[in-house]
Each structure stands twice: as C-alpha cells, then as structure tokens.
Amino acid sequence: MIRAFRGEVLSVSGDPRSDPQAVRHDTDALLVVEDGIVIARGPHADLAPRYGDVPVEALPGLIVPGFIDAHVHYPQTDRIAAHGEQLLDWLERHIFPAEKAFASKAHAEGVAAFFLGELLRNGTTSALVFPTVHEQSVDALFEAALERRMRIISGKVLMDLGPEGLCDTAAAGRAQSEALIRRWRGRGRLGHAVTPRFALSSSDAQLAAAGALLAEHPDVLMHTHLAENRRECAEVEARFPAAADYLDAYDRFGLVTARSVFAHGIHLSDRACQRLHESGAGIAVCPSSNLFLGSGFFDFGQADRHGLKLGLGTDVGAGTTFSLLHTQGIAYQAALMKGERLDPFRALWLATAGSAALLHIADRVGSLAVGQEADFVVLDPQATPLLARRTRGADLAERLFALQVLGDDRAVQRTYLLGDCAWNRDKT
C-alpha cells in the first residue's frame, strides 16, 4: 500500500557541527510511504506529478523523525519524581523496592503497556530500555512492543550482587539472557542488549559472562551505566583498585566495544574518553536525571574533543519527563553550565539520528531517508498559548528551540509508526 503525507519536514541525519548539509528541511514536502517504508521524500512540487494517484494526507505543524530514547527504565515509571536522594541512596530507597514487584508477570505487563503508551504520547518510537533482573520483565515489554510495532531494544538486567529479591547468579543470568535472545531474535522490530546494571551490581564472574555473551552474539548491544555520580565512582574505584578508571573496570571483561552504550558518562577521565573513541562505544546523555539526582552536567566539550558517539536519553524514572523534545531543551541548559551552546538542530540530531547511530539502527530509523521505516512525529508549535506567541513569525531555528525549551507531550500532535498513526492528541 502506498500513501503520502504532505507538510513541513525537518530531519538532521548527522552531527551538524561537522556536516551542515545534514540538516534537511522542506517547507512543503511530500513524504511517500509504501508498506511502512519511505520510498520518496522531497518538495511537493517535484514529487506530486510522479505520485498523482496516491492518497495524500496533509499534516499541519512540523514533521520530524520519531524520537529515539537511548536510555530509559520502564520499571521505574511509578517512581518518577521520588524525593530526596542522590543515586545510590535513591536506588536503595525508591527503586529496588519497586523493581521487586516485577517478579509478577501481570504487574510487568501493566507497567509495560502504560510505559509504551507514554513513549508514543511523547513522540518516542524507538528506545533502548532497562527492564529488571526478572526474565519475565523482558517478555512483558517485548510482547507489548511487538503488538504496537515499536522498535525496542532490551535485555534482562544482570546483578548477582543485588539485594534480596533482585539477585541472580552469574550462571542463571547468562542462561536466561541466552534464552531471551533465542526467544525474541528476529521478531518484529525488537533487539537485544546484554545488560549488567552497573559495575557494582555484578561479580567479576558475572561481568566476564556478560563479556562472553556480547562476544558470542554479534547482533546484540551492551547497555549499562558509567560514571554517573561521584560517590558511585569512588565505590567503583575501591572495588576495582587495579583498573585505570571506571571504564577500565568494564574493559577488563570485554564490555567496551563498538556495540556498547554507556548511560551518563559525566565524570570521565580523558583516558576513558580516548578509549571510548577508539572502541566505537558511545554515551547516552541523560541531562534530566543528572540534574534531578544532583549528579552533575555532561561535558559536551570534552566529548567533542574526543569525538565521542552520543545519543540522548530520558532516563525515566530518575529523569523527570518522558518527553525527548523537552529533554533536548534540558540538554541545552546542561551544556551551557559547561560553557557549550547546544545548537537546536544538534539537539534534534541527538534525539533522532544520533541515538539511532548509537543503537546501531541508523539504517532503519532516525532521519526519514528513503529506505528507512516511516516513524515520525508531528509537532505543534501552537500547542500552548505561550508557544504560539513565542513562535509567531519565528524562523525555523527559533521555532525548533522554542519547542525544545517550552514544549512537552502537549506539543506532540501525532506519532506515526511505519506510516500508521499510533498516537493522535486530538482523538484522545
């Protein structure tokens, strides 16, 4: 089936700092989709004669690629806005008790359904997702994502040093991960990630098993946390005294590769940054949660000096919003704290094609290029009276920046998956 969408289309296929041509904008574009895949994109005047018999749906607002959340925790949905602690105490007080409930498959199914609904409502069409240590928490998420046709990557959390009720073993963690890979590989738009929670939650034996899993399955990612909080960094240093730094604690077990996605990375040595660059591993920047937990601010300048691969994550529930649109605005503010002025087009790239490259799905999503899956979002610059006033008569950069700073889920008018509308603000 062929269909077409007409409207203003914007995408950023690469980092505009190094490639200004990556910003592609058509004020009156035609986006032609066949069986969920983009087969043509360009000025309406150029493409309309070629597709004159194709039904056209006119879309108001600004059409951008679907947002791609490079780091988010679905079991923490019900603990968003949990008061009063920094990272390690926050985990003990708020998060570990909530995650124990995912021993129940029914509970996991209920949270997964709500979580994916929130992603779509906020324009997020793909995500790299932390579940819990429980195998069924992954099954529940994947079942819900398969039903919705979302692109979701996840894998059982490994933590054999976890608290009672959230503790596996090195052997069981590996066996369950392998079973999940076999069970879900090749189904829908799903992908797998080997997922040690962080260096303090796994024994050396489990970290070694995680490295072996990564080596044995070249189609999976590795997803964990890195250098988020100063106390965490100090405890990792004490646990791994022979390691050069936090990253090296992972590297010793084969966990630093081109398929490794590290969340946060806000307290990194230059040595670690150089090693990340050499390996091809990357960082999911999570400015909302870094601010909420008092962890610090990501250093975009340091990352750019070392040429690090970057994406953007909400990190719910330490992150305080499911909106990657608003998270782009928070990233601007976090960058400014380190003396960097994050361009609005670069912020959009981080949340779309940048995250897609980090998650190794850039051939399928992220820039609405011909041959990619037709996941896109319709943004409404008039979603609120303030947005409407601020964007009246503004150029593209100003409109986009205002959407990032002032926008949230209210600015997402529609979300499309594979060319089909999966969320419509005006029909709820």
NUVEXRO-886984 format. One record per residue (C-alpha): x negated, y, z. Coordinates in pm, whole numbers. Example, Ala and Ser with C-alpha at 12.3 -4.5 7.8 and 13.67 -1.06 7.14 Angstrom:
+--------+--------+--------+
|     c1 |     c2 |     c3 |
+--------+--------+--------+
|  -1230 |   -450 |    780 |
|  -1367 |   -106 |    714 |
+--------+--------+--------+
***
This chain:
+--------+--------+--------+
|     c1 |     c2 |     c3 |
+--------+--------+--------+
|      0 |      0 |      0 |
|   -132 |    343 |    -97 |
|    -30 |    661 |     82 |
|   -173 |   1010 |    104 |
|   -195 |   1282 |    367 |
|   -227 |   1650 |    287 |
|   -370 |   1909 |    523 |
|   -682 |   2079 |    656 |
|   -952 |   1814 |    711 |
|  -1277 |   1852 |    905 |
|  -1547 |   1596 |    978 |
|  -1913 |   1604 |   1081 |
|  -2093 |   1296 |    952 |
|  -2436 |   1372 |   1102 |
|  -2606 |   1596 |   1355 |
|  -2557 |   1948 |   1212 |
|  -2875 |   2066 |   1385 |
|  -3077 |   1871 |   1129 |
|  -2821 |   1839 |    850 |
|  -2595 |   2142 |    798 |
|  -2440 |   1963 |    499 |
|  -2293 |   1708 |    741 |
|  -2006 |   1949 |    815 |
|  -1735 |   1877 |    559 |
|  -1428 |   2100 |    559 |
|  -1140 |   2133 |    314 |
|   -864 |   2380 |    394 |
|   -622 |   2197 |    163 |
|   -732 |   1837 |    132 |
|   -582 |   1510 |     19 |
|   -672 |   1201 |    218 |
|   -574 |    887 |     28 |
|   -544 |    559 |    219 |
|   -495 |    205 |     91 |
|   -435 |    -81 |    335 |
|   -581 |    124 |    618 |
|   -898 |    229 |    432 |
|   -984 |    573 |    296 |
|  -1013 |    543 |    -83 |
|  -1032 |    913 |   -169 |
|  -1083 |   1243 |      8 |
|  -1122 |   1588 |   -136 |
|   -950 |   1911 |   -238 |
|   -582 |   1859 |   -310 |
|   -613 |   2039 |   -642 |
|   -876 |   1791 |   -757 |
|   -714 |   1470 |   -637 |
|   -342 |   1537 |   -681 |
|   -341 |   1471 |  -1059 |
|   -506 |   1134 |  -1004 |
|   -262 |   1027 |   -731 |
|     55 |   1194 |   -852 |
|    273 |    888 |   -791 |
|    151 |    829 |   -434 |
|    379 |    940 |   -147 |
|    225 |   1238 |     33 |
|    279 |   1328 |    398 |
|    198 |   1689 |    480 |
|     29 |   1727 |    818 |
|     10 |   2063 |    999 |
|   -285 |   2158 |   1214 |
|   -644 |   2036 |   1185 |
|   -715 |   1676 |   1086 |
|  -1035 |   1529 |   1235 |
|  -1167 |   1172 |   1268 |
|  -1036 |    972 |   1560 |
|  -1238 |   1031 |   1874 |
|  -1479 |    758 |   1986 |
|  -1536 |    723 |   2360 |
|  -1888 |    591 |   2411 |
|  -1841 |    511 |   2782 |
|  -1523 |    464 |   2985 |
|  -1400 |    232 |   3266 |
|  -1045 |    108 |   3221 |
|  -1017 |    -50 |   3573 |
|  -1087 |    292 |   3727 |
|   -777 |    451 |   3571 |
|   -588 |    454 |   3901 |
|   -882 |    603 |   4091 |
|   -932 |    909 |   3874 |
|   -958 |   1219 |   4096 |
|  -1075 |   1020 |   4401 |
|  -1204 |   1270 |   4654 |
|  -1520 |   1332 |   4841 |
|  -1820 |   1118 |   4746 |
|  -2125 |   1100 |   4524 |
|  -2193 |    794 |   4310 |
|  -2294 |    509 |   4543 |
|  -2057 |    600 |   4825 |
|  -1780 |    668 |   4568 |
|  -1823 |    316 |   4432 |
|  -1802 |    161 |   4778 |
|  -1510 |    370 |   4900 |
|  -1292 |    404 |   4591 |
|  -1396 |    186 |   4300 |
|  -1494 |   -157 |   4428 |
|  -1167 |   -198 |   4624 |
|   -967 |   -102 |   4314 |
|  -1159 |   -338 |   4088 |
|  -1095 |   -637 |   4313 |
|   -729 |   -624 |   4208 |
|   -832 |   -732 |   3857 |
|   -858 |  -1087 |   3979 |
|   -489 |  -1078 |   3885 |
|   -438 |  -1106 |   3508 |
|    -95 |   -943 |   3540 |
|   -248 |   -641 |   3712 |
|   -516 |   -616 |   3445 |
|   -254 |   -632 |   3170 |
|    -54 |   -348 |   3322 |
|   -356 |   -120 |   3360 |
|   -490 |   -208 |   3013 |
|   -159 |   -113 |   2849 |
|   -148 |    222 |   3028 |
|   -517 |    289 |   2961 |
|   -493 |    229 |   2587 |
|   -182 |    444 |   2573 |
|   -376 |    727 |   2736 |
|   -657 |    689 |   2484 |
|   -416 |    721 |   2193 |
|   -233 |   1011 |   2353 |
|   -566 |   1191 |   2374 |
|   -672 |   1111 |   2018 |
|   -920 |    835 |   2105 |
|   -909 |    550 |   1855 |
|  -1230 |    358 |   1941 |
|  -1408 |    303 |   2271 |
|  -1687 |    118 |   2449 |
|  -1515 |      5 |   2769 |
|  -1628 |   -127 |   3106 |
|  -1386 |   -390 |   3248 |
|  -1460 |   -569 |   3577 |
|  -1654 |   -878 |   3680 |
|  -1341 |  -1086 |   3614 |
|  -1327 |  -1270 |   3282 |
|   -951 |  -1210 |   3254 |
|  -1003 |   -834 |   3274 |
|  -1166 |   -856 |   2930 |
|   -894 |  -1085 |   2794 |
|   -624 |   -842 |   2908 |
|   -798 |   -546 |   2745 |
|   -867 |   -728 |   2419 |
|   -514 |   -864 |   2394 |
|   -370 |   -516 |   2435 |
|   -619 |   -364 |   2189 |
|   -554 |   -636 |   1931 |
|   -181 |   -566 |   1950 |
|   -241 |   -194 |   1894 |
|   -509 |   -245 |   1625 |
|   -761 |    -33 |   1815 |
|  -1138 |    -65 |   1782 |
|  -1253 |   -163 |   2131 |
|  -1589 |   -300 |   2245 |
|  -1620 |   -458 |   2590 |
|  -1767 |   -746 |   2786 |
|  -1749 |   -900 |   3132 |
|  -1933 |   -699 |   3396 |
|  -2235 |   -883 |   3538 |
|  -2302 |   -822 |   3909 |
|  -2430 |  -1115 |   4112 |
|  -2535 |   -871 |   4386 |
|  -2188 |   -719 |   4406 |
|  -1963 |   -706 |   4711 |
|  -1734 |   -992 |   4810 |
|  -1459 |  -1026 |   4551 |
|  -1673 |   -867 |   4279 |
|  -1969 |  -1101 |   4280 |
|  -2051 |  -1363 |   4019 |
|  -2369 |  -1570 |   3973 |
|  -2633 |  -1548 |   3704 |
|  -2519 |  -1880 |   3556 |
|  -2146 |  -1807 |   3576 |
|  -2187 |  -1457 |   3437 |
|  -2374 |  -1589 |   3136 |
|  -2132 |  -1876 |   3076 |
|  -1826 |  -1653 |   3098 |
|  -1983 |  -1394 |   2868 |
|  -2061 |  -1662 |   2611 |
|  -1705 |  -1794 |   2635 |
|  -1564 |  -1445 |   2576 |
|  -1790 |  -1395 |   2274 |
|  -1670 |  -1724 |   2125 |
|  -1306 |  -1648 |   2205 |
|  -1291 |  -1298 |   2061 |
|  -1562 |  -1276 |   1792 |
|  -1417 |  -1172 |   1457 |
|  -1069 |  -1095 |   1586 |
|   -912 |   -768 |   1479 |
|  -1132 |   -466 |   1541 |
|  -1289 |   -598 |   1861 |
|  -1654 |   -616 |   1957 |
|  -1856 |   -748 |   2249 |
|  -2109 |   -588 |   2481 |
|  -2335 |   -757 |   2735 |
|  -2250 |   -552 |   3045 |
|  -2470 |   -556 |   3356 |
|  -2316 |   -292 |   3580 |
|  -2647 |   -128 |   3667 |
|  -2990 |   -233 |   3782 |
|  -2893 |   -252 |   4149 |
|  -2595 |   -484 |   4093 |
|  -2782 |   -776 |   3934 |
|  -3063 |  -1004 |   4046 |
|  -3373 |  -1047 |   3834 |
|  -3231 |  -1381 |   3720 |
|  -2910 |  -1218 |   3601 |
|  -3090 |   -933 |   3424 |
|  -3303 |  -1194 |   3248 |
|  -2988 |  -1384 |   3149 |
|  -2839 |  -1062 |   3013 |
|  -3151 |  -1007 |   2804 |
|  -3128 |  -1361 |   2671 |
|  -2762 |  -1311 |   2578 |
|  -2850 |   -994 |   2391 |
|  -3129 |  -1169 |   2201 |
|  -2914 |  -1469 |   2112 |
|  -2620 |  -1266 |   1978 |
|  -2737 |  -1004 |   1726 |
|  -2384 |   -872 |   1674 |
|  -2330 |   -761 |   2036 |
|  -2426 |   -443 |   2220 |
|  -2575 |   -395 |   2565 |
|  -2386 |   -148 |   2785 |
|  -2494 |    -26 |   3128 |
|  -2573 |    280 |   3342 |
|  -2903 |    466 |   3364 |
|  -3040 |    746 |   3581 |
|  -2705 |    894 |   3681 |
|  -2764 |   1000 |   4041 |
|  -3081 |   1087 |   4233 |
|  -3009 |    853 |   4524 |
|  -2937 |    573 |   4276 |
|  -3269 |    646 |   4103 |
|  -3453 |    631 |   4435 |
|  -3296 |    295 |   4521 |
|  -3386 |    155 |   4179 |
|  -3744 |    274 |   4231 |
|  -3754 |     93 |   4566 |
|  -3603 |   -224 |   4418 |
|  -3842 |   -232 |   4120 |
|  -4171 |    -86 |   4253 |
|  -4376 |   -221 |   3960 |
|  -4154 |    -53 |   3699 |
|  -4275 |    271 |   3543 |
|  -3928 |    424 |   3582 |
|  -3557 |    333 |   3582 |
|  -3553 |    248 |   3211 |
|  -3853 |     21 |   3252 |
|  -3660 |   -183 |   3508 |
|  -3429 |   -279 |   3221 |
|  -3703 |   -303 |   2961 |
|  -3880 |   -578 |   3154 |
|  -3577 |   -801 |   3093 |
|  -3533 |   -732 |   2721 |
|  -3244 |   -491 |   2770 |
|  -3386 |   -191 |   2584 |
|  -3317 |   -242 |   2215 |
|  -3153 |    -62 |   1924 |
|  -2823 |   -211 |   2041 |
|  -2847 |    -71 |   2395 |
|  -2607 |    200 |   2511 |
|  -2701 |    367 |   2839 |
|  -2446 |    589 |   3011 |
|  -2564 |    920 |   3164 |
|  -2944 |    943 |   3146 |
|  -2952 |   1278 |   3325 |
|  -3266 |   1210 |   3534 |
|  -3508 |   1071 |   3274 |
|  -3884 |   1096 |   3250 |
|  -4041 |   1195 |   2920 |
|  -4191 |    845 |   2909 |
|  -3841 |    696 |   2927 |
|  -3714 |    930 |   2656 |
|  -4001 |    831 |   2430 |
|  -3928 |    463 |   2490 |
|  -3557 |    518 |   2414 |
|  -3653 |    683 |   2086 |
|  -3897 |    408 |   1991 |
|  -3645 |    133 |   2067 |
|  -3349 |    299 |   1894 |
|  -3143 |    278 |   2213 |
|  -2919 |    573 |   2295 |
|  -2735 |    768 |   2562 |
|  -2361 |    814 |   2615 |
|  -2344 |   1167 |   2758 |
|  -2073 |   1196 |   3026 |
|  -2054 |   1561 |   3138 |
|  -1721 |   1545 |   3320 |
|  -1821 |   1266 |   3558 |
|  -2169 |   1410 |   3609 |
|  -2008 |   1729 |   3733 |
|  -1734 |   1557 |   3938 |
|  -1979 |   1333 |   4128 |
|  -2237 |   1608 |   4169 |
|  -2493 |   1408 |   3974 |
|  -2641 |   1685 |   3760 |
|  -2640 |   1804 |   3399 |
|  -2760 |   1620 |   3090 |
|  -3066 |   1781 |   2933 |
|  -2985 |   1818 |   2563 |
|  -3314 |   2000 |   2507 |
|  -3518 |   1708 |   2640 |
|  -3309 |   1462 |   2439 |
|  -3355 |   1661 |   2119 |
|  -3731 |   1696 |   2168 |
|  -3750 |   1317 |   2176 |
|  -3494 |   1257 |   1901 |
|  -3259 |   1051 |   2115 |
|  -2949 |    888 |   1975 |
|  -2646 |   1041 |   2150 |
|  -2272 |    991 |   2184 |
|  -2005 |   1128 |   2417 |
|  -1808 |    951 |   2690 |
|  -1528 |   1048 |   2925 |
|  -1643 |    801 |   3194 |
|  -1298 |    781 |   3349 |
|  -1250 |    739 |   3646 |
|  -1547 |    948 |   3762 |
|  -1465 |   1153 |   3456 |
|  -1161 |   1367 |   3521 |
|   -996 |   1357 |   3179 |
|   -916 |   1105 |   2907 |
|   -947 |   1389 |   2656 |
|  -1264 |   1371 |   2448 |
|  -1152 |   1701 |   2300 |
|  -1178 |   1869 |   2640 |
|  -1492 |   1669 |   2719 |
|  -1656 |   1841 |   2422 |
|  -1590 |   2171 |   2597 |
|  -1733 |   2041 |   2924 |
|  -2042 |   1925 |   2733 |
|  -2088 |   2282 |   2612 |
|  -2081 |   2408 |   2969 |
|  -2319 |   2135 |   3090 |
|  -2563 |   2213 |   2809 |
|  -2554 |   2583 |   2895 |
|  -2661 |   2500 |   3250 |
|  -2985 |   2374 |   3093 |
|  -3019 |   2671 |   2859 |
|  -2878 |   2499 |   2548 |
|  -2587 |   2638 |   2345 |
|  -2399 |   2337 |   2210 |
|  -2252 |   2422 |   1871 |
|  -1880 |   2327 |   1837 |
|  -1950 |   2126 |   1522 |
|  -2223 |   1934 |   1703 |
|  -1985 |   1868 |   1990 |
|  -1731 |   1726 |   1745 |
|  -2004 |   1513 |   1590 |
|  -2095 |   1373 |   1932 |
|  -1734 |   1264 |   1988 |
|  -1692 |   1110 |   1642 |
|  -1976 |   1008 |   1407 |
|  -2242 |   1043 |   1678 |
|  -2064 |    799 |   1906 |
|  -1992 |    575 |   1607 |
|  -2363 |    553 |   1526 |
|  -2445 |    486 |   1891 |
|  -2194 |    198 |   1895 |
|  -2309 |     63 |   1557 |
|  -1970 |    119 |   1394 |
|  -2059 |    421 |   1178 |
|  -1999 |    221 |    860 |
|  -1635 |    179 |    966 |
|  -1526 |    490 |   1156 |
|  -1634 |    838 |   1256 |
|  -1633 |   1065 |    951 |
|  -1330 |    978 |    735 |
|  -1562 |    889 |    449 |
|  -1445 |    682 |    154 |
|  -1460 |    317 |    258 |
|  -1404 |    388 |    627 |
|  -1099 |    297 |    831 |
|   -835 |    570 |    835 |
|   -841 |    657 |   1205 |
|   -772 |   1027 |   1251 |
|   -619 |   1288 |   1478 |
|   -403 |   1589 |   1403 |
|   -497 |   1876 |   1635 |
|   -257 |   2163 |   1703 |
|   -431 |   2499 |   1759 |
|    -96 |   2639 |   1872 |
|    -28 |   2371 |   2131 |
|    -11 |   2624 |   2414 |
|     63 |   2998 |   2414 |
|   -295 |   3072 |   2514 |
|   -443 |   2853 |   2238 |
|   -210 |   3011 |   1984 |
|   -313 |   3360 |   2092 |
|   -683 |   3277 |   2104 |
|   -693 |   3109 |   1762 |
|   -475 |   3357 |   1574 |
|   -682 |   3483 |   1283 |
|   -995 |   3299 |   1404 |
|  -1241 |   3129 |   1171 |
|  -1299 |   2754 |   1177 |
|  -1581 |   2758 |   1434 |
|  -1382 |   2976 |   1673 |
|  -1068 |   2763 |   1635 |
|  -1263 |   2445 |   1699 |
|  -1443 |   2589 |   2001 |
|  -1118 |   2718 |   2148 |
|   -961 |   2373 |   2105 |
|  -1258 |   2215 |   2284 |
|  -1258 |   2455 |   2577 |
|   -884 |   2521 |   2615 |
|   -741 |   2203 |   2463 |
|   -648 |   1867 |   2610 |
|   -388 |   1598 |   2535 |
|   -132 |   1870 |   2457 |
|   -336 |   1968 |   2151 |
|   -317 |   1617 |   2005 |
|    -11 |   1625 |   1785 |
|    -59 |   1282 |   1627 |
|   -304 |    993 |   1637 |
|   -338 |    757 |   1340 |
|   -484 |    406 |   1334 |
|   -561 |    256 |    993 |
|   -334 |    518 |    835 |
|    -36 |    444 |   1060 |
|     87 |    687 |   1325 |
|     16 |    533 |   1666 |
|    100 |    843 |   1874 |
|    331 |   1134 |   1796 |
|    355 |   1405 |   2060 |
|    680 |   1531 |   1917 |
|    859 |   1194 |   1937 |
|    794 |   1100 |   2297 |
+--------+--------+--------+
***
